[in-house]
């Protein structure tokens, strides 16, 4: 291992050279229009090494140079949005409830509903018209209908010759639907058209939470259920579906990612006889946890109610009912990946709309006595960043760097009155609702960058506008030697200095620059936080 490779493992970069080279973000390696790689693994040298590391800039033995965003490197250690770490596990919870009419008309309400399905595992929609087939309209707002042997939609009601116990009045224990499919349908919708029977209450159990309890209480049982293959099967006159998977599915890091729990379709275990008893002991323990009454959320679906839930995580159940009245639900399946996609896209759209309101509203106000407005100043800074070839994150940081003047408790007027409004920190904290550190950290540091540049180059202060020279003193003046060292150790210090220089130059009343809408796609793409 070379000295620079040792530095990789001692610093912020811990990945080996081939991983870094394969994930280089530069325009030579990735198409800037879509982010897709422009090379294959066999195009890279098999004996690739690192020859130099400077911060998060890496030079390789083939002469290529990669400049990584620290937030990108940090994100590689996080979970995907399907595993337990990305969920809010619950033993008992109030049902997230949403209104269908608001879902359709209010993007904020719709985003909250999608988030509930991804994070909590379900939502209960009220006010869905109790008209046959409407569940397909609901599913189309969450994703694409996944057609199965049951059709695009299926009716859940008592049938004379049922091919599934769901089509009887019998009680149904907590279970995964369609565990015999690969892949299993990840989202299920059940829409109530009528419910005039005694009984028939619906229930949901967080299977991830139940599995986590098993892991804590009986780790050997958890281990056994996560590595033992179980076969599930469904067959009728026109269908034969079989798949073999563990009851508790894990990702490569050992995190819970999927539950397949369905006693009705579980087939005889294919294990050596001396291993079967241990499996059944573990299976029983898991079943006992799953059926703990305190872990189930129970509700009664009335006409117009539609429950949408994650079928890879939540186990659903139903109490029995007598055939003395009508109980008619219609259901269908969809998939989580589209819900996640729509939630992220919607979050980006909402962020853009909110920020545009700021630019069209308080952004039109005076900018600390300069000859441009707040909005004009930030638009000019963004245009300068774009002209300099800055990354999309840094362009957006330049565009939004001063929103703290009108999103915090103190405005620019207080700053000019001698009170530091800490607008850089206010803006970074407020924008962190939508954006990653690659956007928010240069903003947080852009005032500090002014103090830093004044400490390193006294002539720099002479280039500042009168308002900037005044606010420099209010904000602490030039940095001390220790503050300089601390600033230089910040991962985004270089970006903050670049932003600072664009900030200083963005005060020309005669300059024509692109409008805020010019940045819509970049904002919408970047403003997609995790769950």
DASULRA-V956783 format. One record per pair of residues at least 4 apart in sequence whose C-alpha atoms are under 7 Angstrom apart, sorted by the first residue. I is the first residue (numbers start at 1). J is the second residue. If there is no record, write none. Layout:
# DASULRA-V956783
I|J, I|J
This chain:
# DASULRA-V956783
1|5, 1|6, 2|6, 3|7, 4|8, 4|50, 4|51, 4|52, 4|53, 5|9, 5|50, 6|10, 7|11, 8|13, 8|14, 9|13, 9|14, 13|56, 15|19, 15|20, 16|20, 17|21, 17|48, 17|49, 17|50, 18|22, 18|48, 19|23, 20|24, 24|29, 24|66, 25|29, 25|30, 26|30, 26|66, 27|31, 27|32, 29|37, 29|38, 29|39, 30|35, 30|36, 30|37, 30|38, 31|35, 31|36, 31|37, 31|38, 39|43, 48|60, 48|61, 49|60, 49|61, 50|59, 50|60, 50|61, 51|59, 51|60, 51|61, 52|58, 52|59, 53|57, 53|58, 53|59, 54|58, 56|67, 56|68, 56|70, 57|66, 57|67, 57|68, 58|65, 58|66, 58|67, 59|63, 59|64, 59|65, 59|66, 60|64, 60|65, 69|73, 69|438, 70|74, 70|491, 71|75, 71|436, 71|437, 71|438, 72|76, 79|83, 79|85, 79|86, 80|86, 81|86, 82|86, 82|257, 83|255, 83|256, 83|257, 84|208, 84|255, 84|256, 84|257, 86|531, 87|119, 87|120, 88|119, 88|120, 89|120, 89|206, 89|208, 89|209, 90|206, 90|209, 91|206, 91|209, 91|295, 92|294, 92|295, 92|296, 92|297, 93|297, 95|123, 95|124, 96|116, 96|123, 96|124, 97|123, 97|124, 97|125, 98|113, 98|124, 98|125, 98|126, 99|103, 99|125, 99|126, 99|127, 100|104, 100|125, 100|126, 100|127, 100|128, 101|105, 102|106, 102|109, 103|107, 103|109, 103|110, 106|110, 107|111, 108|112, 109|113, 110|114, 111|115, 111|343, 111|346, 111|347, 112|116, 113|117, 113|123, 114|118, 114|339, 114|343, 115|119, 115|343, 116|120, 116|121, 116|122, 116|123, 117|121, 117|122, 117|123, 117|309, 117|310, 118|340, 119|531, 121|309, 121|310, 121|314, 122|308, 122|309, 122|310, 123|307, 123|308, 123|309, 124|305, 124|306, 124|307, 124|308, 125|305, 125|306, 125|307, 126|304, 126|305, 126|306, 127|304, 127|305, 128|304, 128|305, 128|306, 129|134, 129|304, 130|192, 130|193, 130|303, 130|304, 131|193, 134|138, 135|139, 135|191, 135|330, 135|331, 136|140, 137|141, 138|142, 139|143, 139|144, 139|145, 139|334, 140|144, 140|145, 142|338, 142|339, 143|334, 143|335, 143|338, 143|339, 144|334, 145|152, 145|332, 145|333, 145|334, 146|152, 146|333, 146|334, 147|151, 147|152, 148|152, 150|154, 152|332, 153|330, 153|331, 153|332, 154|330, 154|331, 154|332, 155|328, 155|329, 155|330, 155|331, 156|166, 156|167, 156|328, 156|329, 156|330, 157|167, 157|168, 157|327, 157|328, 157|329, 158|167, 158|168, 158|169, 159|167, 159|168, 162|167, 162|168, 163|236, 169|320, 169|321, 169|322, 169|323, 170|320, 170|321, 171|318, 171|319, 171|320, 172|317, 172|318, 172|319, 173|317, 173|318, 174|315, 174|316, 174|317, 175|261, 175|262, 175|315, 175|316, 175|317, 176|260, 176|261, 176|262, 176|311, 176|315, 176|316, 177|311, 178|184, 178|185, 179|184, 179|232, 179|260, 180|232, 180|233, 180|234, 180|241, 180|242, 180|243, 181|241, 181|242, 181|243, 182|243, 185|311, 185|333, 185|334, 185|335, 186|310, 186|311, 186|312, 186|334, 186|335, 186|336, 187|309, 187|310, 187|311, 187|333, 187|334, 187|335, 187|336, 188|308, 188|309, 188|310, 188|311, 188|332, 188|333, 188|334, 189|306, 189|307, 189|308, 189|309, 189|331, 189|332, 189|333, 190|306, 190|307, 190|308, 190|329, 190|330, 190|331, 190|332, 191|304, 191|305, 191|306, 191|307, 191|329, 191|330, 191|331, 192|301, 192|302, 192|303, 192|304, 192|305, 192|306, 192|328, 192|329, 192|330, 193|303, 193|304, 193|328, 193|329, 194|302, 194|303, 194|326, 194|327, 194|328, 195|302, 195|303, 195|326, 195|327, 195|328, 196|325, 196|326, 196|327, 197|321, 197|322, 197|324, 197|325, 197|326, 197|327, 198|321, 198|322, 199|319, 199|320, 199|321, 200|318, 200|319, 200|320, 200|321, 201|298, 201|299, 201|300, 201|318, 201|319, 202|298, 202|299, 202|300, 202|317, 202|318, 202|319, 203|296, 203|297, 203|298, 203|299, 203|316, 203|317, 203|318, 204|296, 204|297, 204|298, 204|314, 204|315, 204|316, 204|317, 205|290, 205|295, 205|296, 205|297, 205|314, 205|315, 205|316, 206|210, 206|313, 206|314, 206|315, 207|211, 207|259, 207|313, 207|314, 207|315, 208|212, 208|256, 208|313, 209|213, 210|214, 210|289, 210|290, 211|215, 212|216, 213|217, 214|218, 214|219, 214|222, 214|286, 215|219, 215|222, 218|222, 219|223, 220|224, 221|225, 221|282, 222|226, 223|227, 224|228, 224|279, 225|246, 225|247, 225|248, 225|282, 226|246, 226|247, 226|248, 226|249, 226|250, 227|246, 228|246, 229|244, 229|245, 229|246, 230|244, 230|245, 230|246, 230|247, 230|269, 231|242, 231|243, 231|244, 231|245, 231|266, 231|267, 232|242, 232|243, 232|244, 232|265, 232|266, 232|267, 233|241, 233|242, 233|243, 233|265, 233|266, 233|267, 234|240, 234|241, 234|242, 234|265, 235|239, 235|240, 235|241, 236|240, 247|259, 247|260, 247|261, 248|258, 248|259, 248|260, 249|256, 249|257, 249|258, 249|259, 250|254, 250|255, 250|256, 250|257, 250|258, 251|255, 251|256, 251|257, 258|312, 258|313, 259|312, 259|313, 262|266, 271|275, 271|276, 272|276, 275|279, 276|280, 277|281, 278|282, 279|283, 280|284, 281|285, 282|286, 283|287, 284|288, 285|289, 286|290, 287|291, 288|292, 301|305, 309|314, 310|314, 311|315, 336|340, 337|341, 338|342, 339|343, 340|344, 341|345, 342|346, 343|347, 344|348, 344|528, 345|349, 345|524, 345|528, 346|350, 347|351, 347|527, 347|528, 348|352, 348|523, 348|524, 348|525, 348|527, 348|528, 349|353, 349|524, 350|354, 351|355, 351|434, 351|527, 352|356, 352|520, 352|523, 352|524, 353|357, 354|358, 355|359, 356|360, 357|361, 358|362, 358|363, 359|363, 359|364, 359|375, 360|364, 362|406, 363|373, 363|374, 363|375, 364|373, 364|374, 364|375, 365|373, 365|374, 366|373, 366|374, 367|372, 367|373, 367|374, 368|412, 368|413, 368|416, 368|467, 369|467, 370|507, 371|507, 371|509, 372|376, 372|377, 372|507, 372|508, 372|509, 373|377, 374|378, 375|379, 376|380, 377|381, 377|506, 377|507, 378|382, 378|398, 378|399, 378|400, 378|402, 379|383, 379|399, 379|513, 379|516, 380|384, 380|506, 380|513, 381|385, 381|398, 381|399, 381|502, 381|503, 381|506, 382|386, 382|395, 382|396, 382|398, 382|399, 383|387, 383|513, 384|388, 384|502, 385|389, 385|390, 385|395, 385|398, 385|502, 386|390, 386|395, 390|394, 390|395, 391|395, 392|396, 392|522, 393|397, 393|438, 393|439, 394|398, 394|439, 395|399, 396|400, 396|439, 396|523, 397|401, 397|439, 397|440, 397|442, 397|443, 398|499, 401|427, 401|443, 402|423, 402|424, 402|427, 403|407, 403|427, 404|408, 404|423, 404|424, 404|426, 404|427, 405|411, 405|412, 405|423, 406|411, 408|426, 410|414, 410|421, 411|415, 411|421, 412|416, 413|417, 414|418, 414|419, 414|421, 415|419, 415|420, 415|421, 415|471, 416|471, 418|474, 419|474, 420|474, 420|475, 422|426, 423|427, 424|428, 424|443, 424|444, 424|445, 424|446, 424|447, 425|429, 425|444, 426|430, 427|431, 428|432, 428|440, 428|441, 428|443, 428|444, 431|435, 431|440, 432|436, 432|440, 434|527, 434|528, 434|529, 435|439, 435|440, 435|526, 435|527, 435|528, 435|529, 436|440, 437|441, 439|443, 440|444, 441|445, 441|492, 442|446, 442|492, 442|495, 442|496, 443|496, 445|449, 445|496, 446|450, 446|496, 446|497, 446|499, 446|500, 447|451, 448|452, 449|453, 449|496, 449|497, 449|500, 450|454, 450|500, 451|455, 451|472, 451|477, 451|478, 451|479, 452|456, 452|478, 452|479, 452|484, 453|457, 453|460, 454|458, 454|460, 454|461, 454|478, 455|478, 455|479, 461|469, 464|468, 464|469, 464|504, 465|469, 466|470, 467|471, 468|472, 469|473, 470|474, 471|475, 472|476, 472|477, 473|477, 479|483, 479|484, 480|484, 481|485, 482|486, 483|487, 484|488, 485|489, 486|490, 487|493, 488|493, 492|496, 493|497, 494|498, 495|499, 496|500, 497|501, 498|502, 499|503, 500|504, 501|505, 502|506, 514|518, 519|523, 520|524, 521|525, 522|526, 523|527
